[in-house]
Amino acid sequence: MLIAGAGIAGPALAYWLHRHGLAATVVERAPAVREGGQTVDLRGAGRAVARKMGLERTLHAHATREEGIRFVDRADHGKAALPSGAFGGRGPVAELEILRADLSRLLYEETRPYTEYLFADEITELSQRDERVRVTFRGGAERVFDLVVAADGAHSRTRDLAFGGPGRPGRPGDAADTRPVGLTTAYFTIPGEPADGRWARWYNAPGGRVVTLRPDNRGTARASLSFLSPPHADEQHEKLVPEAQKQLLHRVFRDAGWETARVLAAMDTAPDFCLDRVSQVRMPRWSHGRVAVLGDAGYCPSPLSGMGTSLALTGAYVLAGELAHHARHERAFTRYEEILRPYAERAQDLPPGVPRVAVPRTRAGIRTLHLVLRAAARPRVAGRLNRFFVPPADTFALPSYSL
């Protein structure tokens, strides 16, 4: 089997396939395991999968140990705070937070002894014939595989080759529906400072702008700049070259206040800068012939959901289990989708008003947000706000597969 993408979903699938006695090859466009990326949450079913993999203790050793999130004003005065234990440890800051790069690297190290990894390459053509899939790689090589799984993210090129997409022919109605939520976000790493502490900080500026700083376990800080934008505009922003994207962010955030000047200055030389329109991916079907989608490539819930990593790990576990327990791939793909789709759809069901409720345009809206957040820290009120702060991570019972 060929898996496109060596992020989280791809190596996790390779792990479970190996446990079931199946071999995998993983192809990745990047020259090595990607080092960039922000903090990700491990929740509910996703954490249960990590436990089944025997990785939970290792993941705890690499956790960022973020103590919670503070919402601050222009002068860095705290207006509200949600500790990591809020909402039973299932709130905005999960009990187990880890850098995406650390999780990806741990999965790679776990699987590389028995998995073929092809870095600095990608799939450029797919042809399904004679009950096999003929694959052409960017480097010019051609190989044949029994199955192909697209696990290369929300902007999956492999998925678009098989199902249709921008500039790609496909079966009518099968192409992915990428739905922007109206928010553009840039992510990057900046030097840490002693005053940063162990709490994440969230700053709202008028005009629908947010600046966040999150501590990590490497002495640096993970920064993000987000702003409300109409769908047609955020698509244009995404297509700009990185230098033009940075210039755009300087214009949007130049008068934002707080620590924004520090963040903008560090952004200019950040090695892992990435700007993306926050989107969800929805597909009418998750497989076409001998090609299937996994994780963000098929059902990205958006970073706003807090569920992307848990869905990736859970999806890998279920897909591998079904492939191992059905002689025909068609039945395995069907069962995989039947089992996981309800869970993915719950994860994609964002709370009403998101993201605008968390990114107010006016000072009055920001004051109201802070009032609500302060109320959310009170036990008597917290239960009424679960819909807004607790992702549906625990609403899925993992199937049991014999190994």
C-alpha positions as CSV (number, residue, x, y, z in Angstrom):
1,M,0.0,0.0,0.0
2,L,1.1,3.6,-0.8
3,I,0.4,6.4,1.7
4,A,0.8,10.0,0.7
5,G,1.9,12.2,3.6
6,A,4.3,11.7,6.4
7,G,2.6,14.0,8.9
8,I,0.5,12.4,11.6
9,A,-2.2,10.3,9.8
10,G,0.2,8.7,7.3
11,P,2.7,7.3,9.8
12,A,-0.1,6.3,12.2
13,L,-1.7,4.3,9.4
14,A,1.7,2.7,8.6
15,Y,2.0,1.7,12.3
16,W,-1.4,0.0,12.5
17,L,-1.0,-1.7,9.1
18,H,2.2,-3.2,10.4
19,R,0.5,-4.4,13.5
20,H,-2.0,-6.3,11.3
21,G,0.8,-7.8,9.2
22,L,0.5,-5.4,6.2
23,A,3.3,-3.4,4.6
24,A,3.2,0.3,3.6
25,T,5.3,2.8,1.7
26,V,5.0,6.5,2.6
27,V,5.8,9.3,0.2
28,E,6.3,12.9,1.4
29,R,7.0,16.1,-0.6
30,A,9.2,17.5,2.1
31,P,12.9,16.5,2.2
32,A,12.5,15.2,5.8
33,V,10.0,15.1,8.6
34,R,8.6,18.6,8.9
35,E,9.8,20.6,11.8
36,G,7.3,23.5,11.7
37,G,3.8,23.6,13.1
38,Q,1.9,24.6,16.2
39,T,0.7,22.8,19.3
40,V,-1.8,20.0,18.8
41,D,-4.3,18.4,21.2
42,L,-4.7,14.8,22.0
43,R,-8.2,14.1,23.2
44,G,-10.7,11.3,23.8
45,A,-10.5,8.6,21.1
46,G,-7.3,10.0,19.7
47,R,-5.6,9.7,23.0
48,A,-7.0,6.2,23.5
49,V,-5.4,5.2,20.1
50,A,-2.1,6.7,21.3
51,R,-2.4,4.6,24.4
52,K,-3.0,1.4,22.3
53,M,0.2,2.3,20.4
54,G,2.1,2.4,23.7
55,L,3.1,6.0,23.1
56,E,1.2,7.8,25.8
57,R,4.1,8.0,28.3
58,T,6.5,9.2,25.5
59,L,4.0,11.8,24.4
60,H,3.8,13.1,28.0
61,A,7.6,13.4,28.1
62,H,7.4,15.6,25.0
63,A,4.4,17.6,26.1
64,T,4.6,21.4,26.1
65,R,3.2,21.6,29.7
66,E,1.1,24.6,28.9
67,E,-0.7,25.6,32.1
68,G,-3.7,27.2,30.4
69,I,-4.7,30.2,28.3
70,R,-5.0,33.8,29.4
71,F,-7.0,36.4,27.5
72,V,-5.2,39.7,27.8
73,D,-5.7,43.4,26.9
74,R,-3.4,45.8,25.2
75,A,-1.4,46.3,28.4
76,D,-1.1,42.6,29.0
77,H,-3.5,42.7,31.9
78,G,-5.4,39.4,32.3
79,K,-9.1,39.7,31.5
80,A,-10.0,36.0,31.8
81,A,-8.2,32.7,32.2
82,L,-8.9,29.1,31.6
83,P,-6.4,26.6,33.2
84,S,-5.6,23.4,31.5
85,G,-7.8,21.6,34.0
86,A,-10.9,23.6,33.0
87,F,-13.9,21.6,31.8
88,G,-12.3,18.5,33.2
89,G,-9.2,18.9,31.2
90,R,-11.2,18.8,28.0
91,G,-11.4,22.6,27.3
92,P,-9.5,24.9,25.0
93,V,-6.1,23.7,26.4
94,A,-6.2,19.9,26.6
95,E,-4.5,18.0,29.3
96,L,-2.0,16.6,26.8
97,E,-0.6,19.2,24.4
98,I,2.4,18.4,22.1
99,L,4.1,20.2,19.2
100,R,2.9,18.8,15.9
101,A,6.5,18.4,14.8
102,D,7.3,16.3,17.9
103,L,4.3,14.0,17.4
104,S,5.1,13.6,13.7
105,R,8.8,12.8,14.5
106,L,7.8,10.2,17.2
107,L,5.5,8.4,14.8
108,Y,8.2,8.4,12.1
109,E,10.8,7.0,14.5
110,E,8.4,4.4,15.6
111,T,7.6,3.2,12.0
112,R,10.7,3.7,10.0
113,P,12.3,0.3,10.9
114,Y,9.5,-1.5,8.9
115,T,8.2,1.3,6.6
116,E,9.6,2.5,3.3
117,Y,9.7,6.3,3.4
118,L,10.2,8.3,0.1
119,F,11.1,11.9,1.0
120,A,11.4,14.8,-1.4
121,D,8.9,13.1,-3.8
122,E,5.2,13.1,-4.5
123,I,2.6,11.4,-6.6
124,T,1.9,13.1,-10.0
125,E,-0.3,10.6,-11.7
126,L,-2.6,7.8,-10.7
127,S,-4.1,5.1,-13.0
128,Q,-6.4,2.4,-11.6
129,R,-6.2,-0.6,-13.9
130,D,-6.1,-4.4,-13.6
131,E,-7.0,-4.3,-9.9
132,R,-3.9,-2.3,-9.1
133,V,-2.9,1.4,-9.0
134,R,-0.1,2.5,-11.2
135,V,1.6,5.5,-9.7
136,T,4.0,8.0,-11.3
137,F,6.2,10.0,-9.0
138,R,7.6,13.5,-9.5
139,G,11.1,12.0,-9.7
140,G,10.0,10.0,-12.8
141,A,9.7,6.6,-11.2
142,E,6.6,4.4,-11.8
143,R,5.4,1.8,-9.4
144,V,2.3,-0.4,-8.9
145,F,0.4,-0.7,-5.6
146,D,-2.6,-2.5,-4.4
147,L,-4.1,0.6,-2.7
148,V,-3.3,4.2,-2.2
149,V,-4.3,6.4,0.7
150,A,-4.3,10.2,0.6
151,A,-3.2,11.5,4.0
152,D,-1.4,14.6,2.8
153,G,-3.5,17.3,4.4
154,A,-6.5,19.5,3.6
155,H,-4.8,20.7,0.4
156,S,-4.1,17.1,-0.7
157,R,-2.9,16.8,-4.2
158,T,-3.2,13.0,-4.1
159,R,-6.9,13.3,-3.3
160,D,-7.5,15.7,-6.2
161,L,-5.7,13.4,-8.6
162,A,-8.1,10.6,-7.7
163,F,-11.4,12.4,-7.0
164,G,-11.0,15.5,-9.1
165,G,-10.1,19.0,-8.0
166,P,-8.7,22.3,-9.2
167,G,-7.6,21.6,-12.8
168,R,-8.1,17.9,-12.4
169,P,-10.8,15.8,-14.0
170,G,-12.8,13.5,-11.8
171,R,-16.1,11.8,-11.2
172,P,-18.9,14.4,-11.0
173,G,-19.8,15.2,-7.4
174,D,-16.8,13.3,-5.9
175,A,-14.4,16.3,-5.5
176,A,-13.6,17.6,-2.1
177,D,-15.7,20.6,-0.9
178,T,-13.3,22.9,0.9
179,R,-15.3,25.3,3.0
180,P,-13.5,28.4,4.4
181,V,-14.8,29.6,7.7
182,G,-13.9,33.2,7.2
183,L,-10.6,33.4,9.1
184,T,-7.1,33.7,7.8
185,T,-4.2,32.6,10.1
186,A,-0.4,32.7,10.0
187,Y,1.6,30.3,12.1
188,F,5.3,30.5,13.0
189,T,7.9,30.1,15.7
190,I,9.6,33.1,17.4
191,P,12.3,33.4,20.1
192,G,10.9,33.0,23.6
193,E,11.3,35.5,26.4
194,P,11.3,34.9,30.2
195,A,8.2,36.9,30.6
196,D,6.3,34.5,28.3
197,G,5.8,32.0,31.1
198,R,3.9,28.7,30.8
199,W,0.5,30.1,29.9
200,A,-0.7,30.7,26.4
201,R,-1.8,34.3,25.8
202,W,-4.6,35.4,23.5
203,Y,-5.0,39.1,22.5
204,N,-8.0,40.5,20.7
205,A,-7.6,43.7,18.8
206,P,-10.5,45.7,17.2
207,G,-11.2,45.0,13.6
208,G,-11.5,41.2,14.0
209,R,-7.8,40.5,14.8
210,V,-6.2,38.0,17.2
211,V,-2.6,37.5,18.2
212,T,-1.6,34.5,20.2
213,L,1.6,33.3,21.9
214,R,1.9,29.8,23.2
215,P,4.9,28.4,25.1
216,D,6.6,25.2,23.9
217,N,9.1,22.8,25.3
218,R,12.1,24.1,23.3
219,G,12.5,27.6,24.7
220,T,10.7,29.2,21.8
221,A,7.1,30.5,21.5
222,R,4.5,29.5,18.9
223,A,2.9,32.6,17.5
224,S,-0.2,33.1,15.3
225,L,-1.9,36.1,13.7
226,S,-5.5,35.7,12.7
227,F,-8.0,38.0,11.1
228,L,-11.5,37.8,9.8
229,S,-11.7,37.8,6.0
230,P,-14.4,37.0,3.4
231,P,-13.9,33.7,1.5
232,H,-12.8,35.2,-1.8
233,A,-10.2,37.4,0.0
234,D,-8.7,34.6,2.1
235,E,-8.2,32.5,-1.0
236,Q,-6.3,35.4,-2.6
237,H,-4.1,35.8,0.5
238,E,-3.3,32.1,0.4
239,K,-2.0,32.3,-3.2
240,L,0.4,35.1,-2.4
241,V,4.1,34.3,-2.2
242,P,5.3,34.3,1.5
243,E,7.0,37.7,1.3
244,A,3.7,39.3,0.1
245,Q,1.8,37.4,2.8
246,K,4.1,38.9,5.4
247,Q,3.7,42.4,4.0
248,L,-0.1,41.9,4.2
249,L,0.2,40.9,7.8
250,H,2.3,44.0,8.6
251,R,-0.5,46.1,7.1
252,V,-3.3,44.4,8.9
253,F,-1.6,44.3,12.3
254,R,0.7,47.3,12.4
255,D,-1.5,49.2,14.9
256,A,-2.8,46.2,16.9
257,G,-0.8,46.9,20.1
258,W,0.2,44.5,22.8
259,E,3.2,42.4,21.8
260,T,2.3,42.5,18.1
261,A,5.4,44.5,17.1
262,R,7.6,41.8,18.6
263,V,5.6,39.1,16.8
264,L,5.8,40.9,13.4
265,A,9.5,41.6,13.7
266,A,10.2,37.9,14.4
267,M,7.9,36.7,11.7
268,D,10.1,38.2,9.0
269,T,12.9,35.7,9.7
270,A,10.8,32.8,11.0
271,P,11.9,29.6,9.3
272,D,8.5,27.9,9.5
273,F,6.1,30.7,8.5
274,C,2.9,29.5,7.0
275,L,-0.3,31.4,6.2
276,D,-3.5,29.5,5.5
277,R,-7.2,30.2,5.2
278,V,-9.0,28.2,8.0
279,S,-11.2,25.7,6.2
280,Q,-13.0,22.4,6.6
281,V,-13.0,19.6,4.0
282,R,-16.1,17.6,3.3
283,M,-16.5,14.8,0.8
284,P,-19.5,12.9,-0.4
285,R,-17.5,9.7,-0.3
286,W,-14.1,8.8,1.1
287,S,-13.0,6.3,-1.5
288,H,-12.9,5.9,-5.2
289,G,-11.9,2.5,-6.5
290,R,-8.6,1.6,-4.8
291,V,-7.9,5.1,-3.4
292,A,-9.1,6.4,0.0
293,V,-8.7,9.5,2.0
294,L,-7.6,9.8,5.6
295,G,-7.4,12.7,8.1
296,D,-7.5,16.3,7.0
297,A,-7.4,15.1,3.3
298,G,-10.9,13.8,3.6
299,Y,-12.6,15.3,6.7
300,C,-10.5,18.3,8.0
301,P,-12.6,19.8,10.9
302,S,-10.4,23.0,10.9
303,P,-8.0,24.0,13.7
304,L,-10.9,25.7,15.4
305,S,-12.4,22.3,16.3
306,G,-9.5,21.1,18.3
307,M,-10.2,17.7,16.8
308,G,-7.8,17.3,13.8
309,T,-5.1,15.2,15.5
310,S,-7.6,13.0,17.3
311,L,-9.5,12.4,14.0
312,A,-6.2,11.5,12.2
313,L,-5.1,9.0,14.8
314,T,-8.6,7.5,15.1
315,G,-9.1,7.3,11.4
316,A,-5.8,5.5,10.9
317,Y,-6.7,2.9,13.6
318,V,-10.1,2.2,12.0
319,L,-8.9,2.2,8.4
320,A,-6.1,-0.3,9.1
321,G,-8.4,-2.5,11.2
322,E,-11.0,-2.7,8.5
323,L,-8.5,-3.4,5.8
324,A,-7.0,-6.2,7.9
325,H,-10.4,-7.8,8.5
326,H,-12.0,-7.7,5.1
327,A,-10.8,-9.6,2.1
328,R,-12.1,-7.0,-0.3
329,H,-10.9,-3.4,-0.1
330,E,-14.3,-2.2,-1.2
331,R,-15.9,-3.6,1.9
332,A,-13.1,-2.3,4.1
333,F,-13.4,1.2,2.7
334,T,-17.2,1.2,3.1
335,R,-17.0,0.0,6.8
336,Y,-14.3,2.6,7.5
337,E,-16.5,5.4,6.3
338,E,-19.7,4.0,8.0
339,I,-17.9,3.8,11.4
340,L,-16.0,7.0,11.3
341,R,-18.1,9.5,9.3
342,P,-20.6,10.3,12.2
343,Y,-17.6,11.1,14.5
344,A,-16.0,13.3,11.8
345,E,-19.3,15.1,11.2
346,R,-19.7,15.9,14.9
347,A,-16.1,17.2,15.0
348,Q,-16.9,19.5,12.0
349,D,-20.1,20.9,13.7
350,L,-18.5,24.1,15.0
351,P,-20.3,26.1,17.8
352,P,-22.7,28.8,16.6
353,G,-21.0,32.0,15.6
354,V,-17.5,30.5,15.3
355,P,-15.1,32.1,14.5
356,R,-16.7,35.6,14.8
357,V,-17.7,35.1,18.4
358,A,-14.0,34.6,19.4
359,V,-12.8,37.3,17.0
360,P,-15.0,40.4,17.6
361,R,-14.7,43.4,15.4
362,T,-15.5,46.1,18.0
363,R,-14.2,47.0,21.5
364,A,-17.6,46.4,22.9
365,G,-17.6,42.9,21.4
366,I,-14.2,42.2,22.9
367,R,-15.4,43.3,26.4
368,T,-18.4,41.0,26.0
369,L,-16.1,38.1,25.0
370,H,-14.0,38.7,28.1
371,L,-17.1,38.7,30.3
372,V,-18.3,35.4,28.9
373,L,-14.8,33.9,29.3
374,R,-14.7,35.0,33.0
375,A,-18.0,33.4,33.5
376,A,-16.8,30.2,31.8
377,A,-14.2,29.8,34.6
378,R,-17.0,29.4,37.2
379,P,-18.1,25.8,37.8
380,R,-21.8,26.6,37.9
381,V,-21.6,28.3,34.5
382,A,-19.1,26.0,32.8
383,G,-21.5,23.2,32.2
384,R,-23.8,25.5,30.2
385,L,-20.9,26.5,27.9
386,N,-19.6,23.0,27.1
387,R,-20.9,23.3,23.5
388,F,-18.5,26.2,23.0
389,F,-15.4,25.0,24.8
390,V,-15.4,21.1,24.8
391,P,-14.7,19.4,21.5
392,P,-16.6,16.1,20.9
393,A,-13.5,14.0,21.5
394,D,-15.2,11.5,23.8
395,T,-18.3,10.7,21.7
396,F,-16.7,7.8,19.8
397,A,-16.1,4.2,21.0
398,L,-13.1,2.6,19.4
399,P,-13.9,-0.7,17.6
400,S,-11.9,-3.7,18.8
401,Y,-9.7,-5.4,16.3
402,S,-7.8,-8.6,16.9
403,L,-4.0,-8.3,16.2
